[in-house]
């Protein structure tokens, strides 16, 4: 979801911060950061 939001809207930091806020954990932040970066570079 975060990678899709970052790719479509272009809001990279909002996607990362939104996932951290929704889950309450920092553990999924690294895979999300990787997927958001890949999506942002491709698009």
mmJSON file of the N, C-alpha and C atoms, coordinates in Angstrom:
{"data_MODEL":{"atom_site":{
"group_PDB":["ATOM","ATOM","ATOM","ATOM","ATOM","ATOM","ATOM","ATOM","ATOM","ATOM","ATOM","ATOM","ATOM","ATOM","ATOM","ATOM","ATOM","ATOM","ATOM","ATOM","ATOM","ATOM","ATOM","ATOM","ATOM","ATOM","ATOM","ATOM","ATOM","ATOM","ATOM","ATOM","ATOM","ATOM","ATOM","ATOM","ATOM","ATOM","ATOM","ATOM","ATOM","ATOM","ATOM","ATOM","ATOM","ATOM","ATOM","ATOM","ATOM","ATOM","ATOM","ATOM","ATOM","ATOM","ATOM","ATOM","ATOM","ATOM","ATOM","ATOM","ATOM","ATOM","ATOM","ATOM","ATOM","ATOM","ATOM","ATOM","ATOM","ATOM","ATOM","ATOM","ATOM","ATOM","ATOM","ATOM","ATOM","ATOM","ATOM","ATOM","ATOM","ATOM","ATOM","ATOM","ATOM","ATOM","ATOM","ATOM","ATOM","ATOM","ATOM","ATOM","ATOM","ATOM","ATOM","ATOM","ATOM","ATOM","ATOM","ATOM","ATOM","ATOM","ATOM","ATOM","ATOM","ATOM","ATOM","ATOM","ATOM","ATOM","ATOM","ATOM","ATOM","ATOM","ATOM","ATOM","ATOM","ATOM","ATOM","ATOM","ATOM","ATOM","ATOM","ATOM","ATOM","ATOM","ATOM","ATOM","ATOM"],
"id":[1,2,3,4,5,6,7,8,9,10,11,12,13,14,15,16,17,18,19,20,21,22,23,24,25,26,27,28,29,30,31,32,33,34,35,36,37,38,39,40,41,42,43,44,45,46,47,48,49,50,51,52,53,54,55,56,57,58,59,60,61,62,63,64,65,66,67,68,69,70,71,72,73,74,75,76,77,78,79,80,81,82,83,84,85,86,87,88,89,90,91,92,93,94,95,96,97,98,99,100,101,102,103,104,105,106,107,108,109,110,111,112,113,114,115,116,117,118,119,120,121,122,123,124,125,126,127,128,129],
"type_symbol":["N","C","C","N","C","C","N","C","C","N","C","C","N","C","C","N","C","C","N","C","C","N","C","C","N","C","C","N","C","C","N","C","C","N","C","C","N","C","C","N","C","C","N","C","C","N","C","C","N","C","C","N","C","C","N","C","C","N","C","C","N","C","C","N","C","C","N","C","C","N","C","C","N","C","C","N","C","C","N","C","C","N","C","C","N","C","C","N","C","C","N","C","C","N","C","C","N","C","C","N","C","C","N","C","C","N","C","C","N","C","C","N","C","C","N","C","C","N","C","C","N","C","C","N","C","C","N","C","C"],
"label_atom_id":["N","CA","C","N","CA","C","N","CA","C","N","CA","C","N","CA","C","N","CA","C","N","CA","C","N","CA","C","N","CA","C","N","CA","C","N","CA","C","N","CA","C","N","CA","C","N","CA","C","N","CA","C","N","CA","C","N","CA","C","N","CA","C","N","CA","C","N","CA","C","N","CA","C","N","CA","C","N","CA","C","N","CA","C","N","CA","C","N","CA","C","N","CA","C","N","CA","C","N","CA","C","N","CA","C","N","CA","C","N","CA","C","N","CA","C","N","CA","C","N","CA","C","N","CA","C","N","CA","C","N","CA","C","N","CA","C","N","CA","C","N","CA","C","N","CA","C","N","CA","C"],
"label_alt_id":[null,null,null,null,null,null,null,null,null,null,null,null,null,null,null,null,null,null,null,null,null,null,null,null,null,null,null,null,null,null,null,null,null,null,null,null,null,null,null,null,null,null,null,null,null,null,null,null,null,null,null,null,null,null,null,null,null,null,null,null,null,null,null,null,null,null,null,null,null,null,null,null,null,null,null,null,null,null,null,null,null,null,null,null,null,null,null,null,null,null,null,null,null,null,null,null,null,null,null,null,null,null,null,null,null,null,null,null,null,null,null,null,null,null,null,null,null,null,null,null,null,null,null,null,null,null,null,null,null],
"label_comp_id":["UNK","UNK","UNK","UNK","UNK","UNK","UNK","UNK","UNK","UNK","UNK","UNK","UNK","UNK","UNK","UNK","UNK","UNK","UNK","UNK","UNK","UNK","UNK","UNK","UNK","UNK","UNK","UNK","UNK","UNK","UNK","UNK","UNK","UNK","UNK","UNK","UNK","UNK","UNK","UNK","UNK","UNK","UNK","UNK","UNK","UNK","UNK","UNK","UNK","UNK","UNK","UNK","UNK","UNK","UNK","UNK","UNK","UNK","UNK","UNK","UNK","UNK","UNK","UNK","UNK","UNK","UNK","UNK","UNK","UNK","UNK","UNK","UNK","UNK","UNK","UNK","UNK","UNK","UNK","UNK","UNK","UNK","UNK","UNK","UNK","UNK","UNK","UNK","UNK","UNK","UNK","UNK","UNK","UNK","UNK","UNK","UNK","UNK","UNK","UNK","UNK","UNK","UNK","UNK","UNK","UNK","UNK","UNK","UNK","UNK","UNK","UNK","UNK","UNK","UNK","UNK","UNK","UNK","UNK","UNK","UNK","UNK","UNK","UNK","UNK","UNK","UNK","UNK","UNK"],
"label_asym_id":["A","A","A","A","A","A","A","A","A","A","A","A","A","A","A","A","A","A","A","A","A","A","A","A","A","A","A","A","A","A","A","A","A","A","A","A","A","A","A","A","A","A","A","A","A","A","A","A","A","A","A","A","A","A","A","A","A","A","A","A","A","A","A","A","A","A","A","A","A","A","A","A","A","A","A","A","A","A","A","A","A","A","A","A","A","A","A","A","A","A","A","A","A","A","A","A","A","A","A","A","A","A","A","A","A","A","A","A","A","A","A","A","A","A","A","A","A","A","A","A","A","A","A","A","A","A","A","A","A"],
"label_entity_id":["1","1","1","1","1","1","1","1","1","1","1","1","1","1","1","1","1","1","1","1","1","1","1","1","1","1","1","1","1","1","1","1","1","1","1","1","1","1","1","1","1","1","1","1","1","1","1","1","1","1","1","1","1","1","1","1","1","1","1","1","1","1","1","1","1","1","1","1","1","1","1","1","1","1","1","1","1","1","1","1","1","1","1","1","1","1","1","1","1","1","1","1","1","1","1","1","1","1","1","1","1","1","1","1","1","1","1","1","1","1","1","1","1","1","1","1","1","1","1","1","1","1","1","1","1","1","1","1","1"],
"label_seq_id":[1,1,1,2,2,2,3,3,3,4,4,4,5,5,5,6,6,6,7,7,7,8,8,8,9,9,9,10,10,10,11,11,11,12,12,12,13,13,13,14,14,14,15,15,15,16,16,16,17,17,17,18,18,18,19,19,19,20,20,20,21,21,21,22,22,22,23,23,23,24,24,24,25,25,25,26,26,26,27,27,27,28,28,28,29,29,29,30,30,30,31,31,31,32,32,32,33,33,33,34,34,34,35,35,35,36,36,36,37,37,37,38,38,38,39,39,39,40,40,40,41,41,41,42,42,42,43,43,43],
"pdbx_PDB_ins_code":[null,null,null,null,null,null,null,null,null,null,null,null,null,null,null,null,null,null,null,null,null,null,null,null,null,null,null,null,null,null,null,null,null,null,null,null,null,null,null,null,null,null,null,null,null,null,null,null,null,null,null,null,null,null,null,null,null,null,null,null,null,null,null,null,null,null,null,null,null,null,null,null,null,null,null,null,null,null,null,null,null,null,null,null,null,null,null,null,null,null,null,null,null,null,null,null,null,null,null,null,null,null,null,null,null,null,null,null,null,null,null,null,null,null,null,null,null,null,null,null,null,null,null,null,null,null,null,null,null],
"Cartn_x":[0.829,0.0,0.879,1.91,2.781,3.508,3.945,4.63,3.672,2.428,1.442,1.12,0.962,0.687,1.858,3.057,4.235,4.385,4.03,4.161,3.107,1.868,0.77,0.755,0.831,0.729,2.085,3.143,4.47,4.834,4.077,4.318,5.072,6.387,7.213,7.202,7.453,7.518,6.165,5.092,3.754,3.47,3.904,3.695,4.457,5.687,6.504,5.969,5.697,5.199,3.807,2.98,1.638,1.679,2.593,2.698,3.181,4.142,4.638,3.529,2.736,1.625,0.544,0.242,-0.817,-0.425,0.826,1.244,1.763,2.335,2.905,4.256,4.853,6.142,7.092,8.377,9.372,9.904,9.554,10.103,9.707,8.482,8.186,8.694,9.377,9.809,10.921,11.834,12.938,12.46,11.626,11.118,10.263,9.515,8.712,9.611,10.663,11.595,12.21,12.547,13.098,12.072,10.846,9.826,9.407,9.326,8.977,10.077,11.314,12.421,12.407,12.186,12.121,10.964,9.814,8.653,8.882,9.459,9.693,10.71,11.696,12.717,12.13,11.3,10.723,9.738,8.927,7.913,8.498],
"Cartn_y":[-1.177,0.0,1.248,1.23,2.394,2.667,1.611,1.791,2.318,1.86,2.338,3.809,4.198,5.604,6.482,6.017,6.805,6.928,5.88,5.923,6.772,6.656,7.362,8.836,9.113,10.488,11.189,10.429,11.022,11.485,11.041,11.437,10.322,10.346,9.273,9.274,10.423,10.483,10.229,10.643,10.397,8.904,8.163,6.722,6.038,6.442,5.818,6.173,7.43,7.856,7.291,7.219,6.65,5.198,4.405,3.0,2.863,3.669,3.607,3.995,4.995,5.413,4.335,3.686,2.68,1.408,0.969,-0.274,-0.063,1.083,1.336,0.68,0.171,-0.506,0.062,-0.067,0.373,-0.777,-2.014,-3.166,-3.223,-2.843,-2.879,-1.656,-0.758,0.48,0.233,-0.686,-0.929,-1.56,-2.616,-3.121,-2.094,-1.306,-0.267,0.783,1.161,2.144,1.639,0.369,-0.218,-0.229,-0.669,-0.739,0.648,1.604,2.975,3.572,3.323,3.832,3.24,1.946,1.298,1.832,1.998,2.518,3.946,4.757,6.157,6.302,5.417,5.471,5.018,4.001,3.474,4.452,5.061,5.984,7.34],
"Cartn_z":[0.0,0.0,0.0,0.792,0.86,-0.437,-1.104,-2.381,-3.44,-3.4,-4.368,-4.132,-2.879,-2.556,-2.988,-2.713,-3.075,-4.583,-5.303,-6.75,-7.423,-6.979,-7.634,-7.249,-5.967,-5.491,-5.501,-5.306,-5.245,-3.845,-2.857,-1.478,-0.764,-0.885,-0.34,1.182,1.77,3.232,3.884,3.233,3.766,3.813,2.805,2.782,3.905,4.13,5.176,6.557,6.787,8.097,8.348,7.305,7.457,7.875,7.296,7.689,9.122,9.508,10.89,11.863,11.51,12.374,12.457,11.343,11.336,12.073,11.915,12.558,13.971,14.231,15.557,15.757,14.687,14.767,13.731,13.999,13.03,12.189,12.527,11.798,10.325,9.919,8.48,7.716,8.376,7.72,6.702,6.963,6.033,4.718,4.748,3.462,2.728,3.467,2.822,2.191,2.861,2.313,1.013,0.973,-0.242,-1.369,-1.076,-2.118,-2.599,-1.685,-2.073,-2.946,-2.608,-3.406,-4.805,-4.893,-6.213,-7.035,-6.414,-7.123,-7.584,-6.724,-7.064,-8.188,-8.207,-9.263,-10.598,-10.58,-11.81,-12.43,-11.59,-12.102,-12.15],
"occupancy":[1.0,1.0,1.0,1.0,1.0,1.0,1.0,1.0,1.0,1.0,1.0,1.0,1.0,1.0,1.0,1.0,1.0,1.0,1.0,1.0,1.0,1.0,1.0,1.0,1.0,1.0,1.0,1.0,1.0,1.0,1.0,1.0,1.0,1.0,1.0,1.0,1.0,1.0,1.0,1.0,1.0,1.0,1.0,1.0,1.0,1.0,1.0,1.0,1.0,1.0,1.0,1.0,1.0,1.0,1.0,1.0,1.0,1.0,1.0,1.0,1.0,1.0,1.0,1.0,1.0,1.0,1.0,1.0,1.0,1.0,1.0,1.0,1.0,1.0,1.0,1.0,1.0,1.0,1.0,1.0,1.0,1.0,1.0,1.0,1.0,1.0,1.0,1.0,1.0,1.0,1.0,1.0,1.0,1.0,1.0,1.0,1.0,1.0,1.0,1.0,1.0,1.0,1.0,1.0,1.0,1.0,1.0,1.0,1.0,1.0,1.0,1.0,1.0,1.0,1.0,1.0,1.0,1.0,1.0,1.0,1.0,1.0,1.0,1.0,1.0,1.0,1.0,1.0,1.0],
"B_iso_or_equiv":[0.0,0.0,0.0,0.0,0.0,0.0,0.0,0.0,0.0,0.0,0.0,0.0,0.0,0.0,0.0,0.0,0.0,0.0,0.0,0.0,0.0,0.0,0.0,0.0,0.0,0.0,0.0,0.0,0.0,0.0,0.0,0.0,0.0,0.0,0.0,0.0,0.0,0.0,0.0,0.0,0.0,0.0,0.0,0.0,0.0,0.0,0.0,0.0,0.0,0.0,0.0,0.0,0.0,0.0,0.0,0.0,0.0,0.0,0.0,0.0,0.0,0.0,0.0,0.0,0.0,0.0,0.0,0.0,0.0,0.0,0.0,0.0,0.0,0.0,0.0,0.0,0.0,0.0,0.0,0.0,0.0,0.0,0.0,0.0,0.0,0.0,0.0,0.0,0.0,0.0,0.0,0.0,0.0,0.0,0.0,0.0,0.0,0.0,0.0,0.0,0.0,0.0,0.0,0.0,0.0,0.0,0.0,0.0,0.0,0.0,0.0,0.0,0.0,0.0,0.0,0.0,0.0,0.0,0.0,0.0,0.0,0.0,0.0,0.0,0.0,0.0,0.0,0.0,0.0],
"pdbx_formal_charge":[null,null,null,null,null,null,null,null,null,null,null,null,null,null,null,null,null,null,null,null,null,null,null,null,null,null,null,null,null,null,null,null,null,null,null,null,null,null,null,null,null,null,null,null,null,null,null,null,null,null,null,null,null,null,null,null,null,null,null,null,null,null,null,null,null,null,null,null,null,null,null,null,null,null,null,null,null,null,null,null,null,null,null,null,null,null,null,null,null,null,null,null,null,null,null,null,null,null,null,null,null,null,null,null,null,null,null,null,null,null,null,null,null,null,null,null,null,null,null,null,null,null,null,null,null,null,null,null,null],
"auth_seq_id":[1,1,1,2,2,2,3,3,3,4,4,4,5,5,5,6,6,6,7,7,7,8,8,8,9,9,9,10,10,10,11,11,11,12,12,12,13,13,13,14,14,14,15,15,15,16,16,16,17,17,17,18,18,18,19,19,19,20,20,20,21,21,21,22,22,22,23,23,23,24,24,24,25,25,25,26,26,26,27,27,27,28,28,28,29,29,29,30,30,30,31,31,31,32,32,32,33,33,33,34,34,34,35,35,35,36,36,36,37,37,37,38,38,38,39,39,39,40,40,40,41,41,41,42,42,42,43,43,43],
"auth_comp_id":["UNK","UNK","UNK","UNK","UNK","UNK","UNK","UNK","UNK","UNK","UNK","UNK","UNK","UNK","UNK","UNK","UNK","UNK","UNK","UNK","UNK","UNK","UNK","UNK","UNK","UNK","UNK","UNK","UNK","UNK","UNK","UNK","UNK","UNK","UNK","UNK","UNK","UNK","UNK","UNK","UNK","UNK","UNK","UNK","UNK","UNK","UNK","UNK","UNK","UNK","UNK","UNK","UNK","UNK","UNK","UNK","UNK","UNK","UNK","UNK","UNK","UNK","UNK","UNK","UNK","UNK","UNK","UNK","UNK","UNK","UNK","UNK","UNK","UNK","UNK","UNK","UNK","UNK","UNK","UNK","UNK","UNK","UNK","UNK","UNK","UNK","UNK","UNK","UNK","UNK","UNK","UNK","UNK","UNK","UNK","UNK","UNK","UNK","UNK","UNK","UNK","UNK","UNK","UNK","UNK","UNK","UNK","UNK","UNK","UNK","UNK","UNK","UNK","UNK","UNK","UNK","UNK","UNK","UNK","UNK","UNK","UNK","UNK","UNK","UNK","UNK","UNK","UNK","UNK"],
"auth_asym_id":["A","A","A","A","A","A","A","A","A","A","A","A","A","A","A","A","A","A","A","A","A","A","A","A","A","A","A","A","A","A","A","A","A","A","A","A","A","A","A","A","A","A","A","A","A","A","A","A","A","A","A","A","A","A","A","A","A","A","A","A","A","A","A","A","A","A","A","A","A","A","A","A","A","A","A","A","A","A","A","A","A","A","A","A","A","A","A","A","A","A","A","A","A","A","A","A","A","A","A","A","A","A","A","A","A","A","A","A","A","A","A","A","A","A","A","A","A","A","A","A","A","A","A","A","A","A","A","A","A"],
"auth_atom_id":["N","CA","C","N","CA","C","N","CA","C","N","CA","C","N","CA","C","N","CA","C","N","CA","C","N","CA","C","N","CA","C","N","CA","C","N","CA","C","N","CA","C","N","CA","C","N","CA","C","N","CA","C","N","CA","C","N","CA","C","N","CA","C","N","CA","C","N","CA","C","N","CA","C","N","CA","C","N","CA","C","N","CA","C","N","CA","C","N","CA","C","N","CA","C","N","CA","C","N","CA","C","N","CA","C","N","CA","C","N","CA","C","N","CA","C","N","CA","C","N","CA","C","N","CA","C","N","CA","C","N","CA","C","N","CA","C","N","CA","C","N","CA","C","N","CA","C","N","CA","C"],
"pdbx_PDB_model_num":[1,1,1,1,1,1,1,1,1,1,1,1,1,1,1,1,1,1,1,1,1,1,1,1,1,1,1,1,1,1,1,1,1,1,1,1,1,1,1,1,1,1,1,1,1,1,1,1,1,1,1,1,1,1,1,1,1,1,1,1,1,1,1,1,1,1,1,1,1,1,1,1,1,1,1,1,1,1,1,1,1,1,1,1,1,1,1,1,1,1,1,1,1,1,1,1,1,1,1,1,1,1,1,1,1,1,1,1,1,1,1,1,1,1,1,1,1,1,1,1,1,1,1,1,1,1,1,1,1]
}}}
